[in-house]
Amino acid sequence: MALLSITMPTRNRPELFERALISVLSGCAAVSEHVEVTVSDGSDQRTTGELAKRLLTDWPGGYRYVWNSPALSLTDNLNRAMDLASGEWIHQLHDDDYLLPGAGARMCHALERAGDGPAVLLFGVDVVDAEGKRRRRQAFHRERYLEPPAALRRLLRNSSFVRHPGIVIHRRALDKTGIFDPAMAVAIDVDLWVRLFSRYGVCCVPHVVSAYTVHDAALTTGMWHPDTIRVFDEIFDRAVRTGIVPEDKIRRWQADFLSQFILAGAYRRLRPGRRAEAREVLRLFDLPAVAKLGISMKWLPVRVAFTAVARRAA
């Protein structure tokens, strides 16, 4: 059994997939015999499969590749990539993200140290644009294990606490909690993190191992609309039902989380000058599910500033 399985779901983005896969092969070269790669491909053409097989043929840690025809849904493709994995630990890398040099050795060292202890490890990431230019580094200053209540607090107050390519999960944890729930739509990742953190907590590791890409395509994913708010409401309801933290605290965290989420969507539209679109996103604050939570004092100054900018005449 490999120590680490890197699972890679992809569809119709061979150029990005090639960049991601090459980053895995180079970033894990020093520990290649301990790293397995699995690819779930929903592409319409064979290009991605040919790339994968050419690059992975001699990979010492082994690999598994499947071409799903007809293509799976986004969530099913993510889950299929994980289902293929046989490693002790699972790390999912989307095709528009990539590993940094030396990431494999840093991850494997941390996993070996974790042993039978923490079941969920969270590494730092570089947040980059579509050209790979770093916008900011999201990292931890020291290693720290957060018990479930503290882990939930960090997760549920900060919609950016977990960047997907930064998290590594032990197989035993996924066997207990399950993988991505299709019913949670665009918030499947947050839902899984709630299930994992409420049972296992999280160990924050002070190593930056991957790049998380923010690009214009994200504007078209349709995340910032009332249906997403309803999904988040269900996720917070599930957090309440764990009984780990009193409901009144979770609802205060929810106000912070949704405020940050809405403001992030507004920022993505304000940055290129799309003020009308930003105003539409900011109207999510008027939804009953958001308004009933009260105002997030943490994010109030940003909300006031963004609202003022969005209202300016074009």
N, C-alpha and C positions, 0 to 999 in steps of 0.2 A: 504494500500500500504506500502511495506517495504521501509525503508529509503535507503537501499543499496542492490543491487543485485550483487552477485559474480557469474559470468558466467564462466563455465569451459568446454571448448571443449577438447575432448580426443579421441584417437584411438590407440588401441592395446598396451597400456602401463599401465597395471593395477597397477604395483608396484609404478610407479611414480604418477599415479593418486591417489592412496591411500595415499601416503605421502602428496600430495597437499591438498586433501580433509580433512585429519586429521589436517593439519595446519590451515585450515579455521575454522573447528569446535572448535579447541582449541584457536586459535587466536582471535576468535569472541565470545567466550563463555560469556564474560561479557555483550555483547550487542546482544545476539542471537535473541531476539525477534524483532530486527530491521533489521536483515540480512537474505535475501533470497538467496538460492543457486540454480542455474540452470545448468544442465549437458546435453551437446549434445555429444552423444557417437557414434562413427563410427566404433567401434571394430567389429572384425569378430566373436568373442565369447561373451557369456553372463557374463563373469567374472566381467568386470567393472560395469555392471548394478547391479549385485548382491552386489558388494561392496558398490555402491552408495546407494542402497535402505536400506541395513543393517545399514550403518552409519548415514543416514539422516532421518530414520523413525520418530524419536522423536525430530527432529530439530524444535525449537520453531518458527523460522522465516519462516518456510515452504521451500519447494523445488519443483522443476520440473525436471524430467528426461525423455529424449527420446533416443531411440535406433534407429539409422538411418540405415536401411537395404533396399537396398544396401547403402554402405557408401557414404557420401557426399564428395565433394572436400574439400581441406583444408580450403579455404576461405568460402565456404558455411557452413562448420561445425562451424567456428568462428561466422559467422553471425547467424546461427541457435541458438547457445547458447545465443546470445544477444536478439534474437527475443522472446525467452522464458521468458525473464526477465520482471517483472512488477514493479520493484523498481524505486524510484525517481532518484537514481544515479546508474551508471553501472560501475563495475570494472571487467575486464576480467583477469582470472588467467589461464595460460597454465599449462598443466599437469606436465611439468618439472620444474616449478617454485613453490614457496610456500610462505605463509604468515609467518611473524615473530611473536613471542609471544606478545600479547597485541595490535596487529595491528588493530583489529576491533574497539576497543574503540578509538584509535587515529584517525582512518579514520572517524568514525561516529561523533566525536567531531568536526573535521574540516568541515564536510559536514553540520552539524547543524549551525556552525558559518557562512558558506558561504551563506546559505539561498537563496535568489533570486539574489545574487551577481554573483561572478565568476561561469561560467558554466563548466570549465575544471580545475581540480586540479592535480598537479603533485607532488608526494611524492618521497622521496629518496628510494634507493634500495641498498642492498648488492649484489655485483657481486660475485658469488660463482662458484666453480668447481663442477664436477659431484658428488663428495663426500660431498658436502656442505661446503667445506672449503672456507672461505671468502678470495677473492683476493684483493678486495678494496671496500670501501664504497662510493657510489655516493649520496651525500646529499646536501641540501641547508642550509646555516648558519642562515637564517632568512626568515620569510614569506614575499613574494614579489609578487605583481601582475604585470605581463608584458602585456602591451597593444599589440594589434595585430602586429604592425611593429617590436617591440622589441621581441615578442614571435617568430615571423618568423625568425628573425635574429639568435636567440639562436638555433632554430631547424635546420635551413638551413646551419649553419656554422659548426654544430657539429653533426655527424651522431649517436652519443651515448647520445645526450641530453635527449631523452625520452627512458626509458627502459619500455617495455610493462606493467609489473606488477605494475608500479609506477603510472599509470594514472587512474583517476576516472572522469567520464563524466556524466553531467546531461542529463536526458532523453530529455529535450527540445532542447538541442544542437544536439543530434543525430537525432531527428525528423527533424531538419532543414538541416543538412549536409548529412544525410544518413550514412550508415555503410560502411563496407569494400567493395571496388570495385574490383571484380575478374580480371578486365583487368590490374590491377597494379601488378599482379603476386606476386613475393617475396617481393615487397615493398608496400604492401597494407597498412601496419601500417603508414609508413611515409606519404603516400598520405592522409590518414585520418587525421593525425595530422596537415598537411598543411591546410586542409579544416576547421578544428576546430580552429586552432590558428589564421587563417586569419579573422575569424568572431568574435571569443570570447576572443582571447588572452589566457593566462594561469596564474593560481595562483600557485606559487612554495611554497610548505609547508615543513617546516623543521622537518619532522618526517620520519624515515625510517620504512617502513611497510612490505617490501617483499624481497625475494631473487630471483635474476635473474640468471639462470644457464647458464654457458658457458661450453660446453662439446665437446668431439671429434666428436660426431654425427653431429655437426654443419659443419664440414668439408665436409660432403657429401651432404649438402643441395643444392649445385649448385648455390650459390648466386653470387660467384665471376666470372662472365663471361659477355661477351658483351651484352647479352639480358637484364641483370640487369641494366647495364649502360644506355641502351636505355629507360628503364622504369623510371629511375631517371631523365633522360633528360625531359621526358614528365611531371613528377611531378614538376620540376622546371619551365617548360613552363606554367603549371597551376598556379604556384605561381606568375609568371609575369603577367598573365592575371587578377589576382585579383586587380592589380593597386595600391596596398597598399604601395609598395616599388618600387623605380625606378629599371628598369631592370639591369642597370650596377652594382648596388649593389648586386642584387640577383645572377648575374653571378659570381661575386667575391666570394660570399658565396658558390656557387656551386663548385668552384674550391677547396675550403677548405673541403667541405663535401665529394666530391669524392676522394680527396687525403686521408682523414682519413679513408674512407670506404676501399679503396684499400690497404692501409697500414695495416689496421686491418686484412684483409684476408691474407696478406703476413705474419704478425706476427703469426697468428694461425698455419701457416705451418712451419715457422722458429723455433718456440718454440720446436716442437718435432724433428727438424732436417730435415724437408722435403724441402730441398733447391730448388730442381727442380720444385716442385709445387709452391713454393714461387716466382720463376722467372716467371712462367706462370701468376700468379696473377699480378705481377708488370708490365707485358706487357700491362695491361689494360690502363696504362698511355699513351700508344702510339695510342690508339683509337682516331680518329678524334674528337669525341664528348667530349673527355677529353682534348686532346691537345689544342683545340681551346680556352679553357678557360684560358690558360696560367698556369704558375707555382704558386702553393700555397706557399708563403713564410713562412706561419705559419708551414707547414709540411715539408718544404724542407730539414732541417737537418735530420729528421727521414727517409725521402725517400732516401737520400744519404747513410745513415748508413745501412738501410735494403738492398739496392741494392748491397752494398759492401759485406755484409754477404752472400747474396743469390748467388753471383758470385764465392764465394770461392769453391775450389775443394772439393768434398765430401771426 
